[in-house]
Amino acid sequence: MRKFKRTTLTLGLCLAALAPIAIPAASAQDVAVERAMADAPYWDASLPVEQRVEDLLSRMTLDEKVAQLITVWNSKNEIQADGDVFDPAKAAARYPHGIGQIARPSDRLGPSSPREVPRRSIEDSIQYVIDAQRWAMENTRLGIPVLFHEESLHGFAAKDATAFPQSIGLASTWDPDLVREINDLIAGEVRARGVHLVLSPVVDVARDSRWGRIEETFGEDPYLVGEMGVASVEGLTGPGTDRKLRDGQVMATLKHMTGHGQPESGTNVGPAQISERTLREMFFPPFEQVVSRTAIDAVMASYNEIDGIPSHSNSWLLNDVLRGEWGYRGAVVSDYYAIEDMARLHQIVPDYKAAGELALVSGVDVDLPEGDGFENLAESVREGRVSMEAIDTATRRFLTMKFNAGIFDNPWPDLALAKTSNGPEGVALALKAAEKSLILLKNDGVLPLDLPTGGVNKPTIAVIGPNADVARLGGYYGEPRASVTPLEGIRALAGDRANIVHALGVEITKGDDDWWEDEVELGDPVENRRRIAEAVEVARDADTILLFVGDTEKTSREGWAPEHLGDRTSLDLVGEQNELFEALKALGKPIVVVLVNGRPPSYPTVAEEADAILETWYAGEQQGTAIAKALFGEVNPGGKMPVTTARNVGQLPNFYNYKPSARRGYLFDEVTPLYPFGYGLSYTTFEFGEPVASASTITAGSPVTVRVSVTNTGDMAGDEVVQVYLRDEISSVTRPVKELAGFQRVTLQPGETQQVDVTIEPRAFMLWNREMERVIEPGEFTLMVGPNSQDLQEVTVTVQP
């Protein structure tokens, strides 16, 4: 379903809409006519892409081919005048053979904080794309256009773009249709600015909550991650498997192939100590589902090594599995600087030149974000170290992307459409997403809060905490036109029906909490204890305390360099936040803790002593409004945890789909999680009927449908997520004690009963046997149905040969 309005304009209307921006007064085809090769078949849009690619490839020199495999980001200043304006003369001098990609045209100077070097405006970004594209198409020998890419993990990471909940929040909706709708809107915002490729989604299965990038994932379960990943790509590229890009859509990049989500010691880019069986059972499925069901045309290799082989040199992973077993036909792109990492970090080659050679022959086609790994490939060919066939293969794959994107035929942006970015439709969708992502973890009855009418007996509500008056967006953030903090949302909703008082309580980190900034310094303890005392006085006469705690964009994030860390050894609240909670709890007031964070909330003191807990993650630009509506009962939280929450770091790794021999127990501690996978409460109550399978016996390779009745037994409308898990009772190799096999989110009115049918596909019954063949072994399977991974009812199905 399309919410973002698409507009197709004729060239004349485009020019009028874009004035005074200097878009070329001709289409790409017309520009080609002025060139000596104007009649070359590769300019003929009526020909098949394969024919156009081969014709162009046959005309290219070695240097022109290598130039297509290289990207520009760090060296933007070398092709810009006055710091940020594209300069054709400089570009021609620096890149005489053309440019394959330019990264992030929305930023001005490559890897710098948007707070230090502000992002380009919509108009400036579009002008930059036009100027670069005109140079490439008019002033290089073959006129090959540039492919631009941007970040869009949870919204276009640019100025004046809609900011949605972080990926872990989107996963908490358990709503693939919503994720599809969100990514469709993102695609429209990106494409209008002349960008045809985005570096999302992330389908890493996350199995270690010390890892700061867990917020970027859809959680720990391969089935849930796969369904959300497919929905994301379908939203970005459009449904189906036709790789030719449609109007208003963008190409997606599948990240990161693979094992990235369970790094050794939880540290980013650490070795993935993962067996082939675990790779195939847990980490491969989301990638395979996206490759087989969508039009994905770019896959990004992962930073980590597997069994001593860094992924950017892993031919088995990229060629045998991805391209061989799954039939992937698109390009493989490097993660940023990961080719160079094979020399400087992994130390398996002596220099960047050798790293580029190894990456190319291992299946990597494109070097991001700058080209230091691939810039010597032409020399490597001339020295006989790399074959021309390998260069041709990589160039062919990347040129196919460009032709599929349509940029040879019409690469131009649409300013009129771009200016509608982050408009009313985007704001409304961001609010809807935030509302559906919220998870109620605990409630003793204090929520929802009551707001009396008529100005009588107005309650005093204390809104306290470091995350109360800031709209935290999480990593890879964009800059929405406006955002709503929780305090702003509460004040706006409460109006004059409550007295709202506020105090900071503690400062989590010093400075401006910029995700890009390297240094992370916790707030001063002495000053924080003074703030705690002040907050206690502010809250002393309150009827209810709303405490906003958690993380900042600096205390849990991608640790992309030794000087820019983001992973942690502790999972509990950092700084003096627990002290703030205890001091407020001592007042004897009802205390509602609102969590604003990017990792699972392993906060044992808060879990035990708070009267209510609402998990909000980083809920996007409209978080304040959504949170306020949930706290006062205008929205009934219906999200579910996409990850297991450990009680402490000693339980890690802690995921629900463990093997039968795991979790025997600990001395002096619990083996059960703080919150199980799939968990989430509601302001209403639901009752599940006894599940019934569509057949008690099925043949191998056949689906089965599980039907269960769900009744809203409370007095408020609400959402429930029907979750179906599977257990193979006897198998030739060990299988998890349960595996998510299907789910459906439903909305029920008070007293309403709905029959919910969840179809379990044949792939759910499959295993990798001792010969590492994927088969369905006949036997008895238990299907388990419920509102989370612990509270389940069972029905048995027998699978026959």
C-alpha positions in Angstrom: 0.0 0.0 0.0 1.4 3.4 -1.0 1.2 6.3 1.3 3.8 8.5 -0.3 2.4 10.2 -3.4 4.3 9.4 -6.6 4.3 12.0 -9.4 5.5 11.4 -13.0 6.4 14.7 -14.7 7.2 15.4 -18.3 10.6 17.0 -18.9 9.0 20.5 -19.3 7.1 20.2 -16.0 10.3 18.9 -14.3 12.2 22.0 -15.4 9.4 24.2 -14.2 9.2 22.5 -10.9 13.0 22.5 -10.4 13.7 26.1 -11.3 16.0 27.7 -10.5 17.9 24.4 -10.1 19.9 23.8 -13.2 18.7 20.4 -14.3 19.9 19.7 -17.9 17.3 20.7 -20.4 17.5 17.3 -22.0 17.0 13.7 -21.0 19.8 11.3 -20.7 19.0 9.9 -24.1 19.3 13.4 -25.7 22.6 14.0 -24.0 23.8 10.7 -25.5 22.9 11.9 -29.0 25.6 14.6 -28.8 28.2 12.0 -28.1 30.1 10.1 -30.7 28.6 6.8 -29.4 25.1 8.1 -29.5 23.9 5.2 -31.6 25.5 2.6 -29.4 23.1 -0.2 -28.4 23.7 0.5 -24.7 21.7 3.8 -25.0 18.7 2.0 -26.5 16.2 1.6 -23.6 14.1 -0.9 -25.7 16.9 -3.5 -25.6 17.2 -6.1 -22.8 19.4 -5.1 -19.9 21.8 -8.0 -20.6 22.4 -6.8 -24.2 23.0 -3.2 -23.1 25.4 -4.3 -20.5 27.4 -6.5 -22.9 27.6 -3.7 -25.5 28.8 -1.2 -23.0 31.3 -3.6 -21.5 32.8 -4.3 -24.9 33.6 -0.6 -25.4 35.2 0.0 -22.0 38.9 0.2 -21.3 40.4 -1.6 -18.3 40.7 1.7 -16.4 37.1 2.6 -17.1 36.0 -0.8 -15.8 37.9 -0.4 -12.6 36.5 3.1 -12.2 33.0 1.7 -12.0 33.9 -0.5 -9.0 35.1 2.5 -7.0 33.1 4.9 -4.8 33.8 8.4 -3.6 33.1 9.6 -0.1 36.3 10.5 1.9 37.7 12.4 -1.1 34.6 14.5 -1.8 36.5 17.6 -1.0 38.8 16.8 -4.0 35.9 17.0 -6.4 34.2 20.0 -4.8 34.7 23.7 -5.1 34.2 26.0 -2.1 34.0 23.0 0.1 30.7 21.5 -1.0 29.8 22.4 -4.6 30.5 19.7 -7.2 33.4 20.8 -9.5 33.5 19.1 -13.0 37.1 20.2 -13.6 38.3 18.7 -10.3 36.3 15.5 -10.9 37.8 15.1 -14.3 41.3 15.6 -13.0 40.8 13.2 -10.0 38.7 10.6 -11.8 39.4 10.8 -15.6 37.8 7.4 -16.2 34.5 8.2 -14.5 33.0 7.4 -11.1 31.0 4.3 -10.3 29.3 5.6 -7.1 29.1 8.6 -4.9 28.2 8.0 -1.3 25.7 10.1 0.6 25.1 13.2 -1.5 23.1 14.6 1.4 26.4 15.1 3.4 29.0 17.7 2.5 32.4 16.3 3.4 32.2 12.5 3.8 32.8 11.0 7.3 31.9 13.9 9.5 29.2 14.6 12.1 26.2 16.4 10.8 26.4 18.6 13.8 29.9 19.6 12.9 29.3 19.9 9.1 25.5 20.3 8.5 23.9 18.2 5.9 22.9 19.6 2.6 19.4 21.0 2.2 17.1 19.3 -0.2 17.8 21.9 -2.9 21.6 21.7 -2.4 21.5 17.9 -2.4 19.6 17.7 -5.6 21.8 20.3 -7.3 24.8 18.2 -6.3 23.3 15.1 -7.9 22.5 17.0 -11.0 25.9 18.6 -11.4 27.7 15.3 -10.8 25.4 13.4 -13.1 25.7 16.0 -15.9 29.5 15.8 -15.7 29.5 12.0 -15.8 27.1 11.8 -18.8 28.4 14.7 -20.8 32.1 14.8 -20.0 33.3 11.3 -19.7 34.1 9.2 -22.8 31.2 6.8 -22.5 28.8 8.9 -20.5 28.2 6.3 -17.8 26.0 7.9 -15.1 26.9 7.8 -11.4 25.0 5.7 -8.9 24.3 7.5 -5.7 23.6 5.7 -2.4 22.3 6.8 1.0 21.6 5.3 4.4 17.9 4.5 5.3 17.9 2.0 8.1 14.9 3.6 9.8 14.3 6.5 7.6 16.3 8.5 5.0 19.4 9.6 6.9 19.2 13.2 5.5 17.9 16.6 6.3 14.1 17.0 6.3 13.3 13.3 6.0 10.9 11.2 8.0 12.4 9.5 11.0 10.8 6.2 12.0 11.5 3.9 15.1 14.9 2.2 15.1 14.9 -1.3 13.5 14.5 -3.1 16.8 11.4 -1.0 17.5 10.0 -1.8 14.0 10.6 -5.5 14.8 8.6 -5.0 18.0 5.5 -4.2 15.9 5.5 -7.8 14.5 3.8 -6.2 11.5 5.5 -6.8 8.2 2.7 -4.9 6.3 3.6 -1.8 8.4 7.3 -2.3 7.7 6.6 -2.6 4.0 4.6 0.6 4.0 7.3 2.5 5.9 10.0 1.4 3.5 7.8 2.4 0.5 7.6 5.9 1.9 11.3 6.0 2.6 11.9 4.9 -1.0 9.9 7.8 -2.3 11.8 10.3 -0.2 15.1 9.0 -1.3 14.3 8.6 -5.0 12.9 12.1 -5.4 16.4 13.4 -4.6 18.0 11.4 -7.4 19.3 8.6 -5.3 18.7 5.0 -6.5 20.4 2.8 -3.9 20.1 2.6 -0.1 22.2 0.6 2.4 19.4 -1.2 4.2 17.9 -3.4 5.5 20.0 -5.2 8.2 19.0 -8.8 8.5 21.7 -9.9 10.9 20.3 -12.3 13.5 21.3 -10.7 16.8 22.3 -13.1 19.6 24.5 -11.0 21.9 23.0 -7.9 23.6 26.5 -6.6 24.5 26.8 -5.8 20.8 26.0 -2.1 20.3 24.5 -2.7 16.8 21.7 -4.8 18.2 19.4 -1.8 17.8 19.9 -1.9 14.0 18.5 -5.4 13.8 15.1 -7.1 13.7 16.0 -9.3 16.7 17.2 -12.8 17.4 14.9 -15.0 15.5 15.6 -16.0 11.9 12.0 -16.3 10.9 11.0 -12.9 12.3 14.1 -11.3 10.9 13.4 -12.9 7.5 9.8 -11.7 7.3 10.7 -8.2 8.3 13.7 -8.2 5.9 11.5 -9.3 3.0 8.9 -6.7 3.9 11.6 -4.0 4.0 13.0 -4.9 0.6 9.5 -5.1 -0.9 8.8 -1.7 0.4 12.0 -0.2 -1.0 12.1 -2.0 -4.4 8.5 -2.9 -4.9 7.0 -6.4 -4.7 8.1 -9.3 -6.9 11.4 -10.4 -8.3 11.8 -8.2 -11.3 15.1 -6.4 -10.8 14.2 -3.5 -13.1 13.4 -0.6 -10.7 10.0 1.0 -10.9 9.2 4.7 -10.6 9.5 6.0 -7.0 11.4 2.9 -5.8 15.1 2.4 -4.8 17.4 -0.6 -4.8 18.0 -2.1 -1.4 21.3 -3.5 0.1 21.1 -6.7 2.2 23.4 -6.4 5.2 25.6 -8.0 6.4 26.6 -11.5 5.0 27.0 -12.9 7.7 27.4 -14.0 11.4 27.8 -10.3 12.3 25.2 -10.5 15.0 27.0 -12.8 17.4 30.6 -11.4 17.6 33.1 -12.9 20.0 32.8 -11.1 23.4 30.0 -9.0 21.9 32.5 -6.6 20.3 31.7 -5.2 16.8 33.6 -6.8 13.9 34.9 -9.6 16.3 35.3 -13.1 15.0 32.0 -15.1 14.6 32.8 -18.4 16.3 29.9 -20.1 14.5 29.7 -23.6 13.0 28.4 -24.2 9.5 25.3 -25.8 11.0 24.5 -22.8 13.1 25.1 -20.5 10.1 22.6 -22.5 8.1 20.1 -22.8 10.9 20.2 -19.3 12.3 22.1 -16.8 10.3 21.5 -17.8 6.6 17.7 -18.0 6.5 16.9 -14.3 6.5 19.3 -13.7 3.7 18.0 -16.7 1.7 14.4 -15.6 2.1 15.2 -12.1 0.8 17.2 -13.4 -2.1 14.6 -15.9 -3.2 11.5 -13.7 -2.7 12.5 -10.2 -3.7 14.3 -8.2 -6.3 17.3 -7.6 -4.2 20.3 -6.5 -6.3 23.0 -5.7 -3.8 24.3 -7.7 -0.8 26.9 -6.3 1.6 29.5 -8.6 3.0 30.2 -8.5 6.8 33.2 -7.3 8.7 33.7 -10.4 10.7 35.7 -13.6 10.1 34.2 -17.1 10.2 36.5 -19.9 11.0 39.5 -17.8 10.2 38.2 -16.5 6.9 37.0 -12.8 6.8 33.8 -12.6 4.9 35.2 -10.3 2.2 37.6 -13.1 1.2 35.1 -16.0 1.8 34.4 -17.5 -1.6 32.4 -20.3 -0.1 30.1 -17.7 1.5 29.7 -15.3 -1.4 30.1 -17.6 -4.4 29.1 -21.2 -3.3 26.3 -20.3 -1.0 25.0 -16.9 -2.0 25.4 -17.2 -5.8 25.4 -21.0 -6.1 22.9 -22.5 -3.7 20.6 -19.5 -3.6 21.0 -18.3 -7.2 21.7 -14.7 -6.4 22.5 -12.7 -9.6 23.2 -9.2 -8.2 26.3 -7.5 -7.0 28.2 -7.9 -3.7 29.4 -4.7 -2.2 31.9 -4.2 0.6 31.1 -2.8 3.9 32.8 0.5 4.5 36.6 0.0 4.5 36.2 -3.7 5.0 38.5 -4.6 2.1 41.3 -2.6 3.6 40.5 -4.3 6.9 41.8 -7.5 5.5 45.3 -5.9 5.6 45.2 -3.6 8.6 42.8 -5.6 10.9 42.7 -9.2 9.9 46.3 -9.3 8.7 45.8 -11.9 6.0 47.4 -9.8 3.2 50.3 -7.4 3.3 48.6 -4.3 1.8 45.5 -2.8 0.4 46.4 -3.8 -3.1 46.6 -7.5 -2.2 43.4 -7.0 -0.2 41.6 -5.7 -3.3 42.8 -8.6 -5.4 41.7 -11.2 -2.8 38.3 -9.6 -2.3 37.6 -9.4 -6.1 38.4 -13.1 -6.7 36.4 -14.1 -3.6 33.2 -12.5 -5.0 33.2 -8.8 -3.9 32.3 -6.6 -6.8 32.3 -3.0 -5.5 34.5 -1.2 -3.0 32.7 1.1 -0.5 33.0 3.9 0.5 36.1 5.2 -1.2 38.0 2.6 -3.3 41.3 2.3 -1.5 41.0 -1.5 -1.8 40.2 -1.6 -5.5 42.1 1.5 -6.9 45.1 -0.7 -7.9 43.1 -3.4 -9.7 44.1 -2.2 -13.2 47.7 -2.5 -12.2 47.0 -5.9 -10.8 45.6 -7.0 -14.1 48.5 -5.6 -16.0 50.9 -7.5 -13.7 48.9 -10.7 -14.3 47.8 -11.0 -10.7 44.1 -10.6 -11.5 42.4 -11.8 -14.7 40.4 -9.5 -17.0 37.6 -12.0 -16.7 37.3 -11.3 -13.0 37.2 -7.5 -13.7 34.6 -8.1 -16.4 32.4 -10.2 -14.1 32.4 -7.5 -11.3 31.9 -4.7 -13.8 29.1 -6.6 -15.5 27.3 -7.1 -12.2 27.6 -3.4 -11.2 26.6 -2.1 -14.7 23.5 -4.4 -14.5 22.6 -2.6 -11.3 22.9 0.7 -13.1 20.8 -0.3 -16.0 18.2 -2.0 -13.7 18.0 1.3 -11.8 17.1 3.1 -15.0 19.8 5.8 -14.6 21.0 5.6 -18.2 17.5 6.6 -19.3 16.4 9.1 -16.6 18.6 9.7 -13.6 17.2 13.1 -12.6 15.7 14.1 -9.3 12.3 15.7 -8.7 12.5 18.8 -6.6 8.8 19.3 -6.3 8.3 15.8 -5.0 11.4 16.0 -2.8 10.0 19.1 -1.1 7.1 17.0 0.2 9.5 14.8 2.1 8.5 14.4 5.8 5.1 15.9 5.1 1.8 15.1 6.8 1.7 11.5 5.4 5.2 10.8 6.7 4.5 12.3 10.1 1.3 10.3 10.4 3.0 7.1 9.4 5.9 7.8 11.9 3.3 8.2 14.6 1.5 5.0 13.7 4.8 3.1 13.7 5.8 4.5 17.1 2.5 3.6 18.6 2.7 0.0 17.4 6.3 -0.5 18.5 5.6 0.2 22.2 5.9 -2.7 24.6 4.3 -2.9 28.0 6.6 -5.0 30.2 5.0 -4.5 33.5 1.8 -3.0 35.0 0.4 -3.3 38.5 -2.6 -1.2 37.4 -1.1 2.2 37.5 -1.4 2.5 33.8 -3.1 4.0 31.9 -3.0 7.2 33.8 -6.3 9.0 34.4 -6.8 12.6 33.4 -9.9 14.2 35.0 -12.1 16.6 33.0 -13.4 19.9 34.1 -10.2 21.0 35.9 -11.3 19.3 39.2 -8.7 17.5 41.3 -5.9 17.9 38.8 -3.2 15.4 39.4 0.5 16.4 39.6 2.7 14.2 37.4 6.4 14.4 37.7 8.3 13.8 34.4 11.8 13.0 35.4 14.9 11.6 33.8 17.7 12.2 31.2 15.5 10.9 28.4 12.4 12.8 29.2 13.0 16.0 27.2 14.9 14.7 24.2 13.8 12.9 21.1 16.5 10.2 20.8 16.5 8.7 17.2 19.3 6.1 17.5 22.1 5.3 15.1 22.0 6.1 11.4 19.6 8.9 12.1 18.1 11.5 9.8 17.0 15.0 10.6 13.2 15.3 10.5 11.7 18.7 10.1 10.4 18.5 13.7 10.4 15.9 16.5 8.4 15.5 19.7 10.1 14.8 23.0 8.2 12.7 25.6 7.9 15.8 27.9 6.4 17.8 25.0 4.0 15.0 24.1 2.9 14.6 27.7 2.3 18.3 28.2 0.4 18.6 24.9 -1.9 15.7 25.7 -2.5 16.6 29.3 -3.1 20.2 28.6 -4.7 21.9 31.7 -6.0 18.6 33.1 -2.8 17.9 35.0 0.1 19.8 36.6 3.3 18.6 34.9 6.6 19.1 36.7 10.0 18.2 35.3 13.6 17.6 36.4 16.6 16.1 34.6 17.6 13.8 37.4 20.9 12.7 35.9 23.0 13.4 32.9 23.9 10.1 31.2 26.8 11.4 29.0 28.6 14.7 28.8 28.2 16.7 25.7 25.5 16.6 23.0 25.1 12.8 22.8 26.2 12.8 19.1 26.3 9.3 17.7 29.1 10.3 15.4 31.4 11.7 18.2 34.2 9.4 19.2 34.7 10.2 22.9 32.1 9.0 25.4 32.3 10.3 28.9 29.7 9.6 31.5 28.1 12.4 33.5 29.8 13.6 36.6 28.7 11.5 39.6 28.9 14.4 42.1 26.8 16.7 39.9 24.4 13.9 39.1 23.8 13.3 42.8 23.0 17.0 43.2 20.5 16.6 40.3 19.0 13.5 42.0 18.3 15.5 45.1 16.7 18.2 43.0 14.5 15.7 41.2 13.4 14.2 44.5 12.2 17.6 45.6 10.4 18.2 42.3 8.6 14.9 42.6 7.9 15.0 46.3 4.3 16.3 45.9 3.5 14.4 42.7 0.7 11.9 42.5 2.7 9.8 39.9 6.3 9.7 38.7 7.1 9.1 35.1 10.8 8.2 35.0 12.6 8.2 31.5 15.9 6.3 31.6 17.9 4.1 29.3 20.7 4.9 26.9 21.9 7.7 24.6 23.1 7.3 21.1 26.6 7.2 22.5 26.3 4.6 25.2 25.1 1.8 22.9 26.0 2.1 19.2 28.1 0.8 16.3 31.8 0.5 17.4 33.3 1.2 14.1 36.9 1.9 15.2 39.1 1.5 18.2 38.6 5.2 19.0 34.8 5.0 18.4 33.5 2.2 20.6 29.9 1.2 21.3 29.8 -2.3 22.9 29.6 -2.9 26.6 30.4 -5.6 29.2 27.4 -4.6 31.4 23.8 -4.6 30.4 22.4 -2.5 33.3 21.7 1.2 33.3 24.9 3.3 33.2 25.9 6.2 35.4 23.7 7.1 38.3 20.3 6.1 36.8 19.7 3.3 39.2 20.4 5.7 42.1 17.9 8.1 40.6 15.3 5.3 40.5 15.9 4.2 44.0 15.7 7.8 45.3 12.4 8.4 43.6 11.1 5.0 44.6 11.7 5.9 48.3 9.1 8.7 48.0 6.4 5.9 48.0 4.7 7.3 44.9 3.6 5.1 42.0 6.5 5.1 39.6 6.2 4.3 35.9 9.6 3.7 34.2 9.7 4.5 30.5 12.7 3.0 28.8 14.4 4.8 25.9 17.2 2.5 24.6 18.6 0.4 21.8 19.4 -2.8 23.6 17.3 -5.3 25.6 16.4 -3.8 29.0 18.4 -5.9 31.4 17.6 -3.6 34.4 16.9 -6.0 37.3 16.3 -3.3 40.0 13.8 -1.5 37.8 12.1 -4.7 36.7 11.6 -5.7 40.3 10.6 -2.4 41.9 8.8 -0.3 39.3 5.0 -0.2 39.3 4.9 -0.2 35.5 7.5 -0.4 32.7 7.0 0.8 29.1 9.7 -0.1 26.5 9.8 2.5 23.7 13.3 1.8 22.1 14.2 4.8 19.9 10.7 5.5 18.6 11.4 8.0 15.9 10.4 11.6 15.4 6.9 11.2 16.8 8.0 9.3 19.9 6.7 11.9 22.4 3.2 11.9 21.1 3.1 8.1 20.9 4.4 7.6 24.4 2.0 10.2 25.9 -0.9 8.5 24.2 0.1 5.1 25.6 0.7 6.5 29.1 -2.8 8.1 29.2 -4.6 5.2 27.5 -5.3 6.7 24.1 -3.1 4.0 22.7 -3.0 0.4 24.0 0.5 -0.9 23.8 0.6 -4.1 21.7 4.3 -4.6 20.8 6.3 -7.7 21.6 9.9 -8.3 22.4 11.9 -9.3 19.3 14.8 -10.4 21.6 15.2 -12.3 24.8 16.2 -10.0 27.8 18.9 -11.5 29.9 19.0 -10.9 33.7 22.7 -10.2 33.6 25.6 -10.5 31.3 26.5 -13.8 32.7 23.6 -15.4 31.0 24.8 -14.4 27.5 24.3 -15.5 24.9 20.6 -15.9 25.9 18.1 -16.6 23.1 14.9 -18.5 23.2 15.6 -21.1 20.5 18.4 -22.9 22.4 19.3 -26.6 22.0 17.9 -29.2 24.5 21.2 -29.6 26.3 21.5 -25.9 27.1 20.3 -24.0 30.1 20.7 -26.7 32.8 21.0 -24.0 35.5 23.4 -21.9 37.5 24.5 -21.9 41.1 23.1 -18.9 42.9 21.3 -17.4 39.9 18.4 -17.9 37.6 18.6 -19.5 34.2 15.3 -18.0 33.0 15.4 -14.6 31.2 14.1 -11.4 32.6 11.7 -11.1 29.7 11.2 -13.9 27.2 11.2 -13.5 23.4 7.8 -12.5 22.1 6.7 -11.0 25.4 4.5 -8.0 25.9 1.5 -7.1 28.0 -1.6 -5.0 27.3 -4.2 -2.8 29.1 -6.7 -5.4 28.2 -6.6 -9.2 28.6 -6.8 -12.0 26.0 -7.8 -15.6 26.2 -6.5 -18.2 23.7 -8.6 -21.2 22.8 -7.3 -24.6 22.1 -5.2 -24.7 18.9 -6.3 -26.9 16.1 -4.2 -28.1 13.2 -5.8 -28.3 9.7 -4.6 -31.9 9.6 -3.2 -34.2 12.1 -1.1 -35.9 9.5 0.6 -34.3 6.5 3.1 -35.4 3.9 6.6 -34.0 3.8 6.7 -30.8 1.8 3.1 -29.8 2.6 2.0 -26.8 4.7 -0.3 -27.0 7.7 -2.5 -24.3 9.1 -3.0 -23.8 12.8 -6.3 -22.2 13.9 -6.8 -20.7 17.3 -9.5 -18.5 18.7 -8.5 -15.3 20.5 -10.9 -13.3 22.7 -10.5 -9.9 24.2 -11.8 -10.5 27.7 -11.1 -7.0 28.9 -12.8 -3.7 28.5 -10.4 -1.9 26.1 -9.6 -2.5 22.4 -6.1 -3.9 22.0 -3.7 -5.9 19.8 -2.4 -9.4 20.4 0.3 -11.2 18.4 -0.6 -14.9 17.9 2.8 -16.7 17.8 3.2 -20.3 16.6 6.3 -22.3 17.5 7.5 -25.7 16.3 9.4 -28.5 18.0 10.7 -31.6 16.2 10.3 -34.3 18.8 12.9 -36.7 17.5 15.6 -35.7 14.9 18.8 -37.1 13.6 20.6 -34.0 14.7 19.7 -31.7 17.6 17.2 -29.0 17.0 16.1 -26.1 19.2 13.5 -26.7 21.9 11.2 -24.4 19.9 11.4 -22.3 16.7 9.1 -19.5 15.6 7.2 -20.7 12.5 4.5 -18.1 12.0 2.7 -15.2 13.6 -0.1 -12.7 13.1 -0.9 -9.4 14.9 -4.7 -8.9 15.3 -6.8 -6.1 16.8 -9.8 -7.0 18.9 -12.5 -4.9 20.4 -13.7 -5.6 24.0 -15.5 -9.0 24.0 -14.6 -9.8 20.4 -13.4 -13.2 19.4 -11.5 -13.8 16.2 -10.4 -17.1 14.6 -6.8 -16.7 13.6 -5.2 -18.9 11.0 -1.4 -19.2 10.8 0.0 -21.2 8.0 3.2 -23.1 8.7 5.3 -23.5 5.6 7.2 -26.6 4.7 10.6 -24.9 5.4 9.7 -24.8 9.1 9.9 -28.6 9.3 13.3 -28.8 7.5 16.6 -29.5 9.1 20.2 -29.9 8.0 21.1 -33.5 8.5 24.4 -35.1 9.3 25.4 -35.0 5.6 24.5 -31.2 5.7 21.6 -31.8 3.4 18.3 -29.9 3.9 15.6 -32.4 4.4 12.3 -33.0 6.2 12.5 -36.1 8.4 9.2 -37.9 9.0 8.0 -38.0 12.5 6.0 -36.1 15.2 6.1 -32.3 15.5 4.6 -30.2 18.2 3.1 -26.9 17.3 2.9 -24.4 20.2 0.6 -21.4 20.1 0.5 -18.4 22.5 1.2 -14.7 23.1 4.9 -15.2 23.7 7.5 -17.9 23.6 6.8 -19.2 27.1 3.0 -19.3 27.6 2.0 -21.8 25.0 -0.6 -24.5 24.2 0.3 -27.5 22.1 -1.1 -29.5 19.2 0.7 -32.4 17.5 1.2 -33.0 13.8 2.7 -36.1 12.2 4.8 -35.8 9.1 4.8 -38.8 6.7 7.3 -39.4 3.9 
